[in-house]
Every structure is written in C-alpha cells, then in structure tokens.
Amino acid sequence: WAGPHHLHYTALPDWAQTLGMVFSIMLWMPSWGGMINGLMTLSGAWDKLRTDPVLRMMVISVAFYGMSTFEGPMMSIKAVNSLSHYTDWTIGHVHSGALGWVGMVSMGAVYYLVPRLWGKAEVYSLRLVSWHVWLATLGIVVYASAMWVSGIMQGLMWREYDDQGFLVYSFSETVQAMHPYYVIRAFGGLLFLVGALVMVYNLYRTIKGATPSKVMVGAQAVAAAE
C-alpha cells in the first residue's frame, strides 16, 4: 500500500495516492525502530568503532538506512512530492539508500565472511578497510548531496512561471543548469568506485594469503567449547 507514493500526480486515482502517502508515513515507525535497534546493539561497546573498520562500515550503513527511510516517507507527502517528483532529488534519495545502506552493509558482510570462509585470521589489511570506509562514505555523501541540490533546483525551475503564465525556463536550460552537479556526482561515484576496487584488492590478498587462521568453525568450535 505504500507503493502509490511513487505515482503522485499521475493518472492513479487520488484516493490511492492519498492512501499511499498515509501508509508511507506509517513506515517511519518500523524503519526507525529497526535503525535504533541496530545502533543500540552497540551499547557498551562503542569503543570498538575506533579499532574495527568493518563494524564502522556497518554502523555507517545503518545510519544511511535511517536517513533514507526518513527521507522516503517525507517525500511521499504530496506537498513535498509536488516539488521532488521526476527530479534528481529522487535519484539522490534512492542512491543514499542503495549505496549507503544496501551497498555498505553488504560490503561489511563480505569483509566479515571472506576470512572465515577461507580460514584466515582476519582480512589482509584493516588499514585498507578503513580507507574503503571513508572513500565510500565520502563518495555517497558527495553523490547524494549533489543530486539533492540539483533536484531541488530542478523542481523550482520547472515551477517558475512569468506574469503571463508561461514557463520561465526551457527544458534545455534546466539541463544546462544541472551540469555542474552532474560533474560533482561523477566525482562522488568515482570515490565510491575506488573504494570498491580497494575492497577487491584487499579480499584478493586475503584469499591468497599463505597463513591460514586458527578460526574454528562448525564441529571444531563445538568440540572446543565442550
């Protein structure tokens, strides 16, 4: 029922649009409940963020989840959506969730799993993981921020009318105005890509490492516990 918020100001019946808005706003509660639950899991162990970059990546991903799940219901409000619909603001919102939440939590999980699957003590370089965390975080912030600013400007330009009721800006003028923000967006995407390449190298060296770890899994761990 939250899906109609993607179809505001279309041929969808107005009652369905309103219902989609209501259900989308209701999603604030379970979404932020999950975010708070995830962050508060670290209660009493926040100091580990200084020494464990993999954990840091996962915490940052949960923060991006909270941000994107706040922004989504906000954008479902018709008054807000009248400005954001069809603009780059939506693109910024989607990528803050796709790259910030889904991307970073997935990469954090891979960092955690690979050493254990290949029997290593830890990843090849925690320093490289830390570099990846900050490259990815900065890249997403730059990328999404450029799209937020570009989208709001785009929406305002589309709504600008002169005294006679004609559009002040042509479509090509709005595209031209967004060009600098697309350059910034590309730079942010490049930072994220460089971070991903650092991850690939780090995991490759981890898998090819000569010294297996003493991490015990499965029956070995049970036997040791007994």
Secondary structure, 3 states (H helix, E strand, C coil): CCHHHHHCCCCCCHHHHHHHHHHHHHCHHHHHHHHHHHHHCCCCCHHHHHCCHHHHHHHHHHHHHHHHHHHHHHHHCHHHHHHHCCCHHHHHHHHHHHHHHHHHHHHHHHHHHHHHHCCCCCCCCHHHHHHHHHHHHHHHHHHHHHHHHHHHHHHHHHCCECCCCCECCCHHHHHHHHHHHHHHHHHHHHHHHHHHHHHHHHHHHHHHCCCCCCCCCCHHHHHHHC
